[in-house]
Amino acid sequence: MLQETLLEPYDHSVAWPAIWMGHTDLVMKIYRERIHPGNMAGLMHLWADIEPMNRTIIHPDFMAFAEDIGMVEAWEKYGWPDMIPSDPRTTS
């Protein structure tokens, strides 16, 4: 609810705690709607393999989210991250 009432609902003061507390739906909503320099550094925290911060990256919708915000395109060009060594969408 707080995120909806702020003048800047995409601010790092909302995005980072959402990541740290494992609020996956809010994290994906914020970063799908708007990535800007103020909240960009929060994306680095997605890669912490620590509960509850890792909830976003292990969420079943993470790959669709990553594709929506351009991560998959970057990974295809520069290489997949250590936590996702290959494209799980094509793995049988």
C-alpha positions in Angstrom: 0.0 0.0 0.0 2.8 2.4 0.8 4.3 2.0 -2.7 1.0 3.2 -4.2 0.9 6.4 -2.1 4.4 7.7 -2.6 5.1 10.6 -4.9 7.9 8.4 -6.4 6.7 4.8 -6.1 9.8 3.5 -7.8 12.3 5.0 -5.4 15.0 2.8 -3.9 13.4 3.3 -0.5 10.6 1.0 -1.7 12.5 -1.2 -4.2 15.4 -2.2 -2.0 13.3 -3.2 1.1 11.0 -5.2 -1.2 14.0 -7.2 -2.4 15.5 -7.6 1.0 12.2 -8.8 2.5 11.4 -11.1 -0.4 8.3 -9.3 -1.7 8.7 -10.8 -5.2 5.5 -9.5 -6.7 6.3 -5.9 -5.7 9.9 -6.2 -6.9 8.8 -7.4 -10.3 6.1 -4.7 -10.5 8.5 -1.9 -9.6 11.2 -2.9 -12.0 8.9 -3.8 -14.9 7.2 -0.4 -14.7 10.3 1.7 -14.2 14.0 1.3 -13.9 16.0 4.4 -13.2 19.4 5.2 -11.6 17.9 5.5 -8.1 16.7 1.9 -8.0 19.1 0.3 -10.4 21.6 -0.8 -7.7 18.8 -2.8 -6.1 18.9 -5.3 -9.0 22.3 -6.4 -7.7 20.7 -7.7 -4.5 18.6 -10.2 -6.6 21.8 -12.3 -6.9 22.3 -12.7 -3.2 21.7 -16.4 -2.5 20.2 -15.6 0.9 16.7 -16.1 2.0 14.5 -14.1 1.6 16.4 -11.9 -0.9 16.6 -14.9 -3.3 12.9 -15.3 -3.6 12.7 -13.2 -6.7 15.3 -15.1 -8.7 13.8 -18.5 -7.7 10.3 -17.4 -8.5 8.6 -19.3 -11.4 7.9 -16.0 -13.2 11.5 -14.7 -12.9 12.5 -15.6 -16.4 9.5 -13.7 -17.9 10.4 -10.8 -15.7 14.1 -10.9 -16.7 13.0 -11.0 -20.3 10.6 -8.1 -19.9 13.3 -5.8 -18.4 16.1 -6.8 -20.9 18.2 -9.1 -18.7 17.8 -12.1 -21.0 18.9 -10.1 -24.0 22.0 -9.0 -22.1 22.7 -12.5 -21.0 22.4 -13.9 -24.5 24.9 -11.3 -25.7 27.4 -11.3 -22.7 26.9 -14.7 -21.0 24.5 -16.1 -18.5 25.1 -15.4 -14.8 26.6 -18.0 -12.5 23.3 -18.7 -10.8 21.6 -19.3 -14.1 24.4 -20.9 -16.3 22.1 -21.5 -19.3 18.7 -20.5 -20.5 16.2 -22.5 -18.4 13.4 -21.9 -20.9 15.2 -24.2 -23.4 16.4 -26.8 -21.0 14.4 -30.0 -21.2 
